[in-house]
Amino acid sequence: MSLDDELLASLSFDSLAVRAGQARTAEGEHSEAMFLTSSFVFDSAAHAAARFGSSEPGNIYSRFTNPTVRTFEQRLAALEGGERAVATSSGMAAILATCLALLKSGDHVVCSRSVFGTTNVLFEKYMKKFGIETTFVALTEFSAWEAALTPQTRLFFLETPSNPLCEVADIPALAALAHAHDVLLVVDNCFCTPALQKPLALGADVVIHSATKYIDGQGRCLGGAVVGRQKEMDEVFGVVRTCGPTMSAFNAWVFLKGLETLRLRMHAHSDSALALAEWLNTRPEVARVHYAGLSSHPQHTLAAQQQSKFGGVLSFELNGGREEAWRFIDATKLMSITANLGDAKTTITHPATTTHGRLSPEAKVAAGITESLIRIAVGLEDIADLRADCERGFAALG
Ligand SMILES: *Cc1c(COP(=O)(O)O)cnc(C)c1O
């Protein structure tokens, strides 16, 4: 039994997060069942033929049809406001599947310079190998996106807010530019999730997720998803079915449970990040705080228009350089020194020597990744304990 379409259409975000996509089996389970099976059986040879021939919908093989994965896809699609979601084995698999589905040799991509480092490599090294050229531009410079357009441009790709400097792209403006040139706008919504920002409603054509981050929310599983219109998602589904970057049923079950608490967690992450950013901003040891929730942030107004809150990731620059940043990080005792984010546990990172370490010194300067920059992905611990941990960092600066 599943909820009827009319009821589903009437539900708000929190209700969809808990209920969308669930189809109960004859066992009457309350929590979603986890279907750990690679294949499915048929009643007869004719039944098998009908399923394989697509004249009857239904499960065949878990590379492309699994009820738990399907439930996750339907729930995420409902939350993003997309016609269809396709789950993948990781966030990178979601981006790769999107590229394989929507691009061909000779096409051109315009990509934000401030994207996840591995996304950069995917375009620069692997897509290039198959004849797809990419131009990288500054996320917030509208004229640079316009100038980069060629007759071959098929895709705009961006993340907003960006990592680690929290720059914000104007999604409606870039969508209008893209559509005027028959280009699709793809937005990686990993940092906000649909709980804080809905790129499709703002004009984007495709949304990418690394479910590994906030959708899981507790740092356990790798996964990803692509969300959008039926037409493009059917192509993405074809890639996943054929090439095999499939989400496992176990991970889909973990992500389903993550979606149920997504808005509550995103609000808690955001509220603590704002409180921490405001407090860091008062510290004499801090040269600059990067967080779109601060009224001093250059795109604060834009962020407030297209996001309901400002997210859990902030960064700040200390007075000094690498030595000060490393001393601060090493003096903390509660926060985890790791590059991951979107976890209940707060993480602290030195971008210049980790996530952005392969950039040349000039590229780091251009991207604003200074040696004294520290990123904190604020978790769900008590804010007073996080401030106390930062006090340990400040005390170590002497
Ligand atoms: C982590 C991340 C990815 C890649 O996701 P994986 O699940 O690690 O493959 C893509 N985009 C953003 C913004 C990320 O933070």
The ligand as a MOL file (V3000), in Angstrom:
LIG
                    3D

  0  0  0     0  0            999 V3000
M  V30 BEGIN CTAB
M  V30 COUNTS 15 15 0 0 0
M  V30 BEGIN ATOM
M  V30 1 C 31.5980 15.3070 -1.4890 0
M  V30 2 C 31.0810 16.1090 -2.6000 0
M  V30 3 C 30.9220 15.5550 -3.8760 0
M  V30 4 C 31.3170 14.1340 -4.1910 0
M  V30 5 O 30.5450 13.2260 -3.4940 0
M  V30 6 P 31.0380 11.7440 -3.1320 0
M  V30 7 O 29.8280 11.1410 -2.4930 0
M  V30 8 O 32.2060 11.8870 -2.1950 0
M  V30 9 O 31.4270 11.0910 -4.3980 0
M  V30 10 C 30.3760 16.3420 -4.8650 0
M  V30 11 N 30.0260 17.6160 -4.6340 0
M  V30 12 C 30.1710 18.1860 -3.4270 0
M  V30 13 C 29.7770 19.6150 -3.2190 0
M  V30 14 C 30.7140 17.4640 -2.3620 0
M  V30 15 O 30.8830 18.0430 -1.1670 0
M  V30 END ATOM
M  V30 BEGIN BOND
M  V30 1 1 1 2
M  V30 2 1 2 3
M  V30 3 2 2 14
M  V30 4 1 3 4
M  V30 5 2 3 10
M  V30 6 1 4 5
M  V30 7 1 5 6
M  V30 8 2 6 7
M  V30 9 1 6 8
M  V30 10 1 6 9
M  V30 11 1 10 11
M  V30 12 2 11 12
M  V30 13 1 12 13
M  V30 14 1 12 14
M  V30 15 1 14 15
M  V30 END BOND
M  V30 END CTAB
M  END
